[in-house]
Amino acid sequence: MKTIYRPYTPSTQDPEILERTATGRENLLSDLLGSIEEQSQKSTQQHWLLIGPRGIGKSYIIALLHHRIRRSPGLMAKWLPISFPEEAAGIITLRDFMEKVTRLCREELENEGLSDDALKFGEILEALDGEASSRRAVNQIRESLIDWRKKNQRKMLVLLENADRVIGNLIAKRLPDEKWLTDLLTNQDLFYFIATSPTFFKQATDKEHPLCELFRIEVIDELSFKESTELLIKYASEEGRTDLVNEFKTRTNRIQAIHTLAGGNPRLLIMLYILVRDSAASITDVEAGFFNLLEELTPYFQSCMAQLNDHEEKILAAFAEGPEFLTPAELGRTIHMATKKVAAHLERLELAGFIKRIEKPIEGREDILYRLSATAFRYWYQMNSEGNREMSEIFIRFIVLYYTYREIEQIYLSRSTKLLGEENASEAATDARRELRYLEVAMHLARKEEIQTLLTSLEKGVKKKSPADGIRHVYDELLKSICNILRF
């Protein structure tokens, strides 16, 4: 079986695999390509800034966009595309940035077989040796790049990731440098930026900054359930796992569980897919894979938390520790903060992809409700904040999401039979007894959820048919009795 997933470096992936597994981003890619074509004829550019949390597919979009530009002779005749490495290490100042642009242009021209032009870019860098003034250095680079553009009738298409760090915290941190960069992007007809960022930053949103309103901001949405299903089926097909393809098509609870945990985040979806792909039917195997996955998510979630201020981190912790759905007022009472302030923080957290506003009202709740975008964050947070607590609760919740009651029951019966044939002190017997304990609790919870779902459907049906008062009374009493049972 071939493994095709590269979660952090899609730019190194086979472009054809990128094309075959692309899901839910076609409209955005079409808009980007159309804008690049349109801007090739204009002297003033409206640059792009794609905003979305880590794992939402920003690097994937940039890699796929780069590939499509390179295979388009029409676009390549007008643009010289350069793609910065995702982390862009070593770029601290505006001079670092302009020198890196020059090096990337030289590499791209070498890849195109234009060695004479590539040599000229090398000469631009050599001419800067010994230049002590950074301002003179960047001005010299700018004039050299403009001269090359006029002679070759090709502009530079700059694909830049983590713009919040590169632009917001580094090369445009000083106002004179920001003004210089603004003039370059506005008046020189040289660069066209397609930039990404995991969050908003002041240079792009604060009207007091020269760069503000220079970018067209597009917030990248998470994948819908339908798109998540399509993505997982594509990956399973690509890896030759016809068994998983058939299972995903026929057992929708599998993908529903994965989608609920991942919140429509493509990176999390694929990580959970790998858990399913690499785990046999053994509950202990799935358990080990589940907690290994939570460990692997640590760098991802830590980078997410690093974007937050103290109040926002406190709000996210309240979601992870409390009920699934919360109102701004409930959050305010929990963290001792005014509701208006909570609402302001919630707006930013929603834009950044950490939480979701519930569009459809939940029965019995008329207030505005919010929930975590990724349920896996709740599990990860609890695992790391309650290290001394038995973790079986978290895993049982995953089992109930992933399996139906009937499937849990079948696994339970199979394990019970297997345990009878094992030596009591063997490792296999120990694992089997542990599985049975998990399954007993999971069966109880799954059965309660199924009964509750049936009751909800029945109640809606009775309301719709408007039964006679006598029948309604009997139904109400029955409903109360069953609800009392479910509390235990």
C-alpha positions as CSV (number, residue, x, y, z in Angstrom):
1,M,0.0,0.0,0.0
2,K,1.3,3.4,-0.9
3,T,1.1,6.3,1.6
4,I,0.4,9.6,-0.1
5,Y,-0.2,12.0,2.8
6,R,2.3,14.7,3.5
7,P,0.5,16.9,6.2
8,Y,3.0,19.7,6.4
9,T,4.7,19.8,3.0
10,P,2.2,19.5,0.2
11,S,4.6,21.4,-2.0
12,T,6.7,18.3,-2.1
13,Q,3.8,16.1,-3.1
14,D,3.3,14.7,-6.6
15,P,1.2,17.4,-8.4
16,E,-1.0,14.9,-10.0
17,I,-1.9,13.4,-6.6
18,L,-2.7,17.0,-5.4
19,E,-5.1,17.3,-8.4
20,R,-6.8,14.0,-7.8
21,T,-7.4,14.6,-4.1
22,A,-8.4,18.2,-4.3
23,T,-11.7,18.7,-2.6
24,G,-13.9,21.7,-1.7
25,R,-11.5,24.4,-3.0
26,E,-12.2,24.5,-6.7
27,N,-14.2,27.8,-6.6
28,L,-11.4,29.5,-4.7
29,L,-8.8,28.2,-7.0
30,S,-10.8,29.4,-10.0
31,D,-11.1,32.8,-8.5
32,L,-7.4,33.0,-7.8
33,L,-6.5,31.9,-11.4
34,G,-9.0,34.3,-12.9
35,S,-7.6,37.1,-10.8
36,I,-4.0,36.3,-11.8
37,E,-5.0,36.4,-15.5
38,E,-6.9,39.7,-15.0
39,Q,-4.1,41.4,-13.0
40,S,-1.6,40.6,-15.7
41,Q,-3.2,43.4,-17.7
42,K,-3.4,45.9,-14.9
43,S,-0.7,48.2,-13.4
44,T,-2.4,48.4,-9.9
45,Q,-2.8,45.1,-8.2
46,Q,-5.4,43.9,-5.6
47,H,-3.4,41.3,-3.7
48,W,-4.9,38.3,-2.0
49,L,-4.7,37.3,1.7
50,L,-6.1,33.8,2.5
51,I,-7.0,33.4,6.2
52,G,-7.6,30.1,7.9
53,P,-6.5,28.0,10.9
54,R,-3.6,25.6,10.6
55,G,-4.6,22.5,8.8
56,I,-7.4,24.1,6.8
57,G,-5.5,23.6,3.5
58,K,-3.7,26.9,2.9
59,S,-0.4,25.2,1.9
60,Y,-2.4,22.7,-0.2
61,I,-4.1,25.6,-2.1
62,I,-0.7,27.4,-2.7
63,A,0.9,24.2,-3.9
64,L,-1.9,23.3,-6.3
65,L,-2.1,26.9,-7.5
66,H,1.6,26.9,-8.2
67,H,1.3,23.7,-10.2
68,R,-1.6,25.0,-12.3
69,I,0.2,28.2,-13.1
70,R,3.3,26.2,-14.2
71,R,1.3,24.0,-16.6
72,S,-0.3,27.1,-18.2
73,P,1.8,28.5,-21.0
74,G,-0.4,31.6,-21.2
75,L,0.2,32.4,-17.5
76,M,3.9,31.5,-17.5
77,A,4.4,33.9,-20.4
78,K,3.1,36.8,-18.2
79,W,4.3,35.7,-14.7
80,L,7.4,34.4,-13.0
81,P,5.9,32.4,-10.1
82,I,8.0,32.1,-6.9
83,S,6.9,30.2,-3.8
84,F,8.4,30.9,-0.4
85,P,9.0,28.0,1.9
86,E,6.3,27.8,4.5
87,E,8.4,28.8,7.5
88,A,10.6,31.2,5.5
89,A,13.4,30.8,8.1
90,G,16.1,33.6,8.1
91,I,13.8,36.3,6.8
92,I,14.0,39.0,9.5
93,T,14.3,42.3,7.6
94,L,13.0,43.9,4.4
95,R,16.4,43.4,2.9
96,D,16.3,39.6,3.7
97,F,12.9,39.4,2.0
98,M,14.0,41.2,-1.2
99,E,17.2,39.1,-1.4
100,K,15.1,35.9,-0.9
101,V,12.8,37.0,-3.7
102,T,15.9,37.5,-6.0
103,R,17.2,34.0,-5.1
104,L,13.8,32.4,-5.7
105,C,13.5,34.1,-9.1
106,R,17.0,32.8,-10.1
107,E,16.0,29.2,-9.1
108,E,12.7,29.4,-11.0
109,L,14.5,30.7,-14.1
110,E,17.0,27.9,-13.8
111,N,14.1,25.4,-13.6
112,E,12.7,26.9,-16.8
113,G,16.0,26.5,-18.6
114,L,16.6,30.2,-18.8
115,S,20.2,30.2,-17.6
116,D,21.2,33.6,-19.0
117,D,18.3,35.3,-17.1
118,A,19.1,33.3,-14.0
119,L,22.7,34.5,-14.2
120,K,21.5,38.1,-14.2
121,F,19.7,37.5,-10.9
122,G,22.9,36.1,-9.4
123,E,24.7,39.2,-10.5
124,I,22.1,41.4,-8.7
125,L,22.9,39.6,-5.4
126,E,26.7,39.8,-6.1
127,A,26.4,43.5,-6.5
128,L,25.1,43.9,-3.0
129,D,28.2,42.4,-1.4
130,G,29.7,45.0,0.9
131,E,26.6,47.3,0.8
132,A,26.1,48.4,4.4
133,S,22.9,50.4,3.9
134,S,19.9,48.2,3.8
135,R,17.8,50.9,2.3
136,R,20.2,51.4,-0.6
137,A,20.3,47.6,-1.0
138,V,16.5,47.1,-1.3
139,N,16.3,50.1,-3.7
140,Q,19.0,48.6,-5.8
141,I,17.1,45.2,-5.9
142,R,13.9,46.9,-6.8
143,E,15.3,48.8,-9.7
144,S,17.0,45.7,-11.0
145,L,13.8,43.7,-10.8
146,I,11.8,46.4,-12.5
147,D,14.4,46.6,-15.3
148,W,14.2,42.8,-15.9
149,R,10.3,43.0,-15.9
150,K,10.3,45.7,-18.5
151,K,12.7,43.8,-20.8
152,N,10.9,40.4,-20.4
153,Q,7.3,41.5,-19.9
154,R,6.9,39.2,-16.9
155,K,5.8,40.2,-13.5
156,M,6.7,38.3,-10.3
157,L,3.9,36.3,-8.7
158,V,4.8,35.9,-5.0
159,L,3.2,32.9,-3.2
160,L,3.9,33.7,0.5
161,E,2.7,31.7,3.5
162,N,2.5,32.8,7.1
163,A,2.2,36.5,6.1
164,D,1.2,37.3,9.7
165,R,4.8,36.5,10.7
166,V,6.8,37.5,7.6
167,I,4.9,40.8,7.0
168,G,3.2,41.5,10.3
169,N,6.0,40.7,12.7
170,L,9.2,41.1,10.6
171,I,9.7,42.9,7.3
172,A,6.9,45.5,7.8
173,K,7.2,45.9,11.6
174,R,8.8,49.3,11.2
175,L,6.6,52.0,9.6
176,P,9.2,53.2,7.1
177,D,9.6,49.6,5.8
178,E,5.9,49.1,5.6
179,K,5.6,52.3,3.6
180,W,8.4,51.2,1.3
181,L,6.6,47.8,0.8
182,T,3.3,49.5,0.2
183,D,4.8,51.7,-2.5
184,L,6.3,48.6,-4.2
185,L,3.0,46.7,-4.2
186,T,0.9,49.6,-5.2
187,N,2.9,51.7,-7.7
188,Q,5.7,49.7,-9.3
189,D,3.7,47.1,-11.3
190,L,6.2,44.4,-10.3
191,F,4.8,42.0,-7.7
192,Y,1.5,40.3,-7.2
193,F,1.0,38.7,-3.8
194,I,-1.0,35.6,-3.0
195,A,-0.4,35.3,0.7
196,T,-1.8,33.1,3.5
197,S,-2.0,33.6,7.3
198,P,-3.5,31.6,10.1
199,T,-4.9,34.8,11.6
200,F,-5.6,38.4,10.9
201,F,-2.7,40.9,11.5
202,K,-2.8,44.6,12.0
203,Q,-1.1,45.7,8.8
204,A,-3.8,44.0,6.8
205,T,-6.8,45.1,8.9
206,D,-6.0,48.4,10.7
207,K,-6.8,51.4,8.6
208,E,-4.0,53.3,10.3
209,H,-1.5,51.1,8.4
210,P,-0.4,51.8,4.8
211,L,-0.8,48.1,3.8
212,C,-4.5,48.1,4.9
213,E,-7.0,47.5,2.2
214,L,-4.3,46.5,-0.2
215,F,-5.3,42.9,0.2
216,R,-8.5,41.1,-0.7
217,I,-9.1,39.0,2.3
218,E,-10.7,35.5,1.9
219,V,-11.5,33.4,4.9
220,I,-11.1,29.7,4.0
221,D,-14.1,27.6,5.2
222,E,-13.8,24.1,6.7
223,L,-15.1,21.2,4.6
224,S,-18.7,20.3,4.8
225,F,-19.7,16.7,5.7
226,K,-20.2,16.0,2.0
227,E,-16.8,17.4,1.1
228,S,-15.2,15.5,4.0
229,T,-16.7,12.2,2.7
230,E,-15.5,13.0,-0.8
231,L,-11.9,13.7,0.5
232,L,-11.7,10.5,2.6
233,I,-13.0,8.4,-0.3
234,K,-10.4,10.0,-2.6
235,Y,-7.5,9.2,-0.2
236,A,-8.7,5.6,0.3
237,S,-9.0,5.2,-3.5
238,E,-5.6,6.7,-4.1
239,E,-4.0,4.2,-1.6
240,G,-5.9,1.3,-3.1
241,R,-8.0,0.7,0.0
242,T,-11.3,-0.5,-1.7
243,D,-12.4,-1.9,1.6
244,L,-12.4,1.5,3.2
245,V,-14.0,3.1,0.1
246,N,-16.9,0.7,0.4
247,E,-17.1,1.1,4.1
248,F,-17.2,4.9,3.9
249,K,-19.9,4.7,1.2
250,T,-22.1,2.3,3.2
251,R,-21.5,3.1,6.8
252,T,-21.9,6.8,7.0
253,N,-21.5,6.8,10.8
254,R,-17.8,6.2,10.3
255,I,-17.3,9.4,8.4
256,Q,-19.8,11.2,10.6
257,A,-17.6,10.4,13.6
258,I,-14.4,11.4,11.8
259,H,-16.0,14.7,10.6
260,T,-17.4,15.4,14.1
261,L,-13.9,15.0,15.7
262,A,-12.1,16.9,13.0
263,G,-14.6,19.7,12.5
264,G,-14.1,19.8,8.7
265,N,-10.3,20.5,9.1
266,P,-8.6,18.6,6.2
267,R,-5.4,17.9,8.1
268,L,-7.3,16.5,11.0
269,L,-9.6,14.5,8.7
270,I,-6.6,12.8,7.1
271,M,-4.9,12.2,10.4
272,L,-8.1,10.4,11.6
273,Y,-8.3,8.6,8.3
274,I,-4.8,7.3,8.9
275,L,-5.9,6.1,12.4
276,V,-8.8,4.2,10.8
277,R,-6.6,2.9,8.0
278,D,-3.8,1.5,10.2
279,S,-6.1,0.0,12.9
280,A,-7.5,-3.4,12.8
281,A,-10.9,-4.3,14.4
282,S,-9.2,-4.6,17.8
283,I,-10.5,-1.9,20.2
284,T,-7.1,-1.8,21.9
285,D,-5.4,-1.1,18.6
286,V,-7.9,1.7,17.9
287,E,-7.3,3.0,21.5
288,A,-3.5,3.1,21.0
289,G,-4.0,4.8,17.6
290,F,-6.4,7.4,19.1
291,F,-4.1,8.5,21.8
292,N,-1.1,8.5,19.5
293,L,-3.0,10.8,17.3
294,L,-3.8,13.1,20.2
295,E,0.0,13.2,20.9
296,E,0.7,13.9,17.2
297,L,-1.8,16.8,17.3
298,T,0.2,18.5,20.1
299,P,2.4,20.7,17.8
300,Y,-0.7,21.6,15.8
301,F,-2.9,22.7,18.7
302,Q,0.0,24.4,20.5
303,S,0.6,26.5,17.4
304,C,-3.1,27.3,17.4
305,M,-3.1,28.3,21.1
306,A,0.0,30.5,20.5
307,Q,-2.1,32.8,18.3
308,L,-4.5,33.7,21.2
309,N,-4.4,36.4,23.8
310,D,-5.0,35.5,27.4
311,H,-8.8,36.1,27.3
312,E,-9.3,34.1,24.1
313,E,-7.3,31.2,25.6
314,K,-9.5,31.3,28.6
315,I,-12.7,31.1,26.4
316,L,-11.3,28.2,24.4
317,A,-10.5,26.4,27.7
318,A,-14.1,26.9,28.8
319,F,-15.4,25.3,25.7
320,A,-13.0,22.3,26.2
321,E,-14.0,21.8,29.8
322,G,-17.7,22.6,29.6
323,P,-20.8,21.6,27.7
324,E,-20.6,21.2,23.9
325,F,-22.8,24.3,23.2
326,L,-22.4,27.6,25.1
327,T,-23.9,31.1,24.8
328,P,-21.9,34.3,25.3
329,A,-23.7,34.9,28.6
330,E,-22.9,31.4,29.8
331,L,-19.2,31.8,28.9
332,G,-19.2,35.2,30.7
333,R,-20.5,33.6,33.9
334,T,-18.0,30.8,33.6
335,I,-14.9,33.0,33.1
336,H,-16.1,36.1,34.9
337,M,-16.2,38.4,31.9
338,A,-18.8,40.8,30.6
339,T,-21.0,39.4,27.9
340,K,-20.1,42.2,25.4
341,K,-16.4,41.4,25.8
342,V,-17.0,37.7,25.4
343,A,-19.0,38.4,22.2
344,A,-16.1,40.5,20.8
345,H,-13.6,37.7,21.5
346,L,-16.0,35.1,20.1
347,E,-16.2,37.0,16.8
348,R,-12.4,36.9,16.4
349,L,-12.2,33.2,17.4
350,E,-14.9,32.4,14.9
351,L,-13.2,34.2,12.1
352,A,-9.9,32.4,13.0
353,G,-11.7,29.1,12.8
354,F,-11.5,28.0,16.4
355,I,-15.2,28.0,17.1
356,K,-18.5,27.8,15.1
357,R,-21.7,29.6,15.5
358,I,-24.7,27.3,15.4
359,E,-26.8,28.4,12.5
360,K,-29.8,26.1,13.2
361,P,-31.4,26.6,16.6
362,I,-31.2,23.6,18.9
363,E,-34.5,22.4,20.4
364,G,-35.0,24.1,23.8
365,R,-32.3,26.7,23.2
366,E,-33.2,30.0,21.6
367,D,-30.0,31.9,22.4
368,I,-27.0,32.3,20.1
369,L,-24.9,29.2,20.6
370,Y,-21.3,28.4,19.8
371,R,-19.2,25.2,19.8
372,L,-15.6,24.2,19.1
373,S,-14.8,23.7,15.5
374,A,-12.7,20.6,16.2
375,T,-14.0,18.2,18.8
376,A,-10.6,16.6,18.9
377,F,-9.4,19.8,20.6
378,R,-11.6,19.0,23.6
379,Y,-10.0,15.5,23.8
380,W,-6.5,16.9,23.4
381,Y,-7.0,19.6,26.0
382,Q,-8.4,17.2,28.5
383,M,-5.6,14.7,27.9
384,N,-3.0,17.4,28.5
385,S,-4.7,19.3,31.4
386,E,-5.8,16.2,33.4
387,G,-2.9,13.9,33.0
388,N,-3.5,12.1,36.2
389,R,-7.1,11.3,35.3
390,E,-8.1,7.9,33.8
391,M,-8.5,8.6,30.1
392,S,-11.0,5.9,29.4
393,E,-13.9,8.5,29.3
394,I,-12.4,10.3,26.3
395,F,-11.8,7.1,24.4
396,I,-15.3,5.7,25.1
397,R,-16.8,8.9,23.6
398,F,-14.8,8.2,20.5
399,I,-16.1,4.6,20.3
400,V,-19.7,5.8,20.6
401,L,-19.1,8.3,17.8
402,Y,-17.4,5.8,15.5
403,Y,-19.5,2.7,16.0
404,T,-23.3,2.1,16.1
405,Y,-24.8,0.3,19.1
406,R,-25.2,-2.9,17.0
407,E,-21.6,-2.8,16.0
408,I,-20.4,-2.3,19.6
409,E,-22.6,-5.2,20.6
410,Q,-21.2,-7.5,17.9
411,I,-17.7,-6.7,18.9
412,Y,-18.5,-7.3,22.5
413,L,-19.9,-10.7,21.8
414,S,-16.9,-11.6,19.6
415,R,-14.5,-10.5,22.3
416,S,-16.4,-12.4,25.0
417,T,-16.1,-15.6,23.0
418,K,-12.4,-15.0,22.3
419,L,-11.7,-14.4,26.0
420,L,-13.0,-17.9,26.8
421,G,-10.2,-19.4,24.7
422,E,-7.4,-17.3,26.2
423,E,-5.2,-18.1,29.2
424,N,-6.3,-16.0,32.1
425,A,-2.9,-14.4,32.7
426,S,-1.9,-13.9,29.1
427,E,-1.4,-10.4,27.5
428,A,-4.2,-11.2,25.0
429,A,-6.6,-12.0,27.9
430,T,-5.7,-8.7,29.6
431,D,-6.4,-6.7,26.4
432,A,-9.6,-8.6,25.9
433,R,-10.9,-7.8,29.5
434,R,-9.9,-4.2,29.0
435,E,-11.9,-4.1,25.7
436,L,-14.9,-5.6,27.3
437,R,-14.9,-2.9,30.0
438,Y,-14.8,-0.2,27.4
439,L,-17.5,-1.9,25.3
440,E,-19.9,-2.4,28.2
441,V,-19.8,1.4,29.0
442,A,-19.9,2.3,25.3
443,M,-22.9,0.1,24.7
444,H,-24.8,1.7,27.5
445,L,-24.1,5.2,26.2
446,A,-24.7,4.3,22.6
447,R,-28.0,2.7,23.5
448,K,-29.1,5.8,25.4
449,E,-28.2,8.0,22.5
450,E,-30.2,5.8,20.1
451,I,-33.2,5.8,22.4
452,Q,-33.0,9.5,22.7
453,T,-32.8,10.0,19.0
454,L,-35.8,7.8,18.5
455,L,-37.7,9.7,21.2
456,T,-36.9,13.0,19.5
457,S,-38.1,11.7,16.2
458,L,-41.2,10.3,17.8
459,E,-42.0,13.6,19.5
460,K,-41.6,15.5,16.3
461,G,-43.9,13.1,14.5
462,V,-46.6,13.3,17.2
463,K,-46.5,17.1,17.1
464,K,-46.8,17.0,13.4
465,K,-49.8,14.7,13.4
466,S,-51.5,16.6,16.3
467,P,-53.0,13.5,18.1
468,A,-56.1,13.6,20.2
469,D,-55.7,15.0,23.8
470,G,-56.1,11.5,25.4
471,I,-53.4,10.0,23.2
472,R,-51.2,13.0,23.8
473,H,-51.5,12.6,27.6
474,V,-50.5,8.9,27.4
475,Y,-47.5,9.8,25.2
476,D,-46.4,12.6,27.6
477,E,-46.5,10.2,30.6
478,L,-44.6,7.6,28.6
479,L,-42.0,10.2,27.6
480,K,-41.5,11.3,31.2
481,S,-41.0,7.7,32.4
482,I,-38.4,6.9,29.7
483,C,-36.6,10.1,30.3
484,N,-36.3,9.2,34.0
485,I,-34.8,5.9,33.1
486,L,-32.3,7.5,30.8
487,R,-31.0,9.7,33.6
488,F,-29.5,6.6,35.3
